[in-house]
Amino acid sequence: MKKAIQYMLISAIGFTLLNTFIKYLNHFNVYQIVFFRSIGSLFFTVPFLLKNKIYSLGNKRKLLVLRSVFGFISMVLFFSSLKLISMGSAVSIRYIAPIFAIVFAVLILKEQIKKVQWLACVIAFLGVVIIKGFDIEMNVLGLLYALLSAFFAGIVYIIIRKIGDKDHPMVIVNYFMIISGIISGCLSLFYWKMPQLWEWFVLFSLGIFGYFGQYYMTKALQSSETNMVAPLKYVEVVFTMIIGVIWFKEIYNIYNLIGILLVVSGLIINVLSKQSK
């Protein structure tokens, strides 16, 4: 259990640094940022597949492509939201993707959902309403980007469920990074800005932090019971808020904090309810 907690904390730090550097690269077009985020991760996924002799083309190719396209859209929208609203708000709102996934699971997969999960949905969305409703200075477009990012991420969760164990997780990630890299690479040509020496390092580090965030989150979930460690992934919201206040001088009023707390509480309730008998 101790190892699992350590892994999840390392994961949260990885994702927090990813969010921070994206915010720092605010002067670059979002497609160029997505391009480097994708290319950086391929330096890890491709060698892994080759070393373990895993069939990289996958079995559920249509679903793999769909997952990648919707994942790309979600990533672009999330990175765009980080440019317009505080990091803590963007991250917490984007994390309601599992709530959207619940709705899609009922409508598309015809799954039965517990009443407590619906309660979790209401709590999380109430948090979003409070985050915006009492903050007249919050950028509406940034909030919309974060919500749409969560919406498309919810679709991604459903597609991954449909893929199931037919493809290795690293194959899914590799598809996502390749397709995102190709699309963002083509689109970024219209907005390309030559990075300075330090910025090259920061841009390539996006893929590194993103990969290790995902890697250690997976190790944490594999090392202990999901309901014991999964709620810890939301500590990323706390880490991100702290760095936002210190580095970017972001300001959170009492309503922002209450809203974020409600969002995270709803998500934790959802995680715990899915693990209960």
C-alpha positions, 0 to 999 in steps of 0.5 A: 500500500505504501508503494502504491501511495508513492507511485500515485504521488509521483504520478500527480507530480508528473501531471502537475509539472505537465500542466505547469509547463503548458501554462508557461508556454502560453505564448505558443499555439496549442497545436505546437504544444500538443505536437511536442507533448505527443512526440515526447511520449513516443520516445517511450512507447515505441521502444517499449512495444519493440522491446516486448514484441507487442503487435503495435498495429493492434486488433481493434483498429477502428476503435483505436483510431476513434479513441485517438481522434477524440483524445486529441480533441480533448487534449487540444481543448484542455490545453486551450483552457489552461491558457484562459483560466486558472490551472486548478479550475481547468484541472478539476473541471476536466476531471469530471470526464468520468461523470460524462462517462457514466451518462454515456455508459447508460445511453450507449452501453446500457449499463446499470448505474448506482444511485450513489453514482448519480449523486456523485454526478450532481455534486460534481456538476454543482461544483462546476456551477459554483466555480463559474456562477460566483466568479464573474471574472472567470473566462467563459470560453476557458470554462467551455473548453474545459467542459468540452475537454471532459465531455470528449474524454468521457467518450474516450473512456467508453471507447477504451471500455469497448476495446477492453483487453483486446489490445495492450494499454501501451498500444492504445497510448501509442496510437493516441500519440502517433495520431495526435502528433500527425494531426497537431504537426500538420496544423502547427505548421500554420502557427509555428513559432521557433522556440528559444533554447530553454523552450526546446527543453520545456517543450520536449519535457511535456511528453516526459512528464505526461508519460511518467504521470500515466506510467506511475498512475498505472503502477499505483493502480496495479500495486493496491486496491483501486478504491484505496489509491484511485482517490489520491490521483485528485491530489493533482488538483491541490498540487496544481493550485499551489503552483498556480498561486506561487508561480502564476499568481493565480487567485482563488476566492472562497467560491472557487475553492468550494466548487473545486472541493465539490467537484473532487468530492463527487469524483471520489464518491464515484470511484469509491461507489464503483469499488463497493459491493 
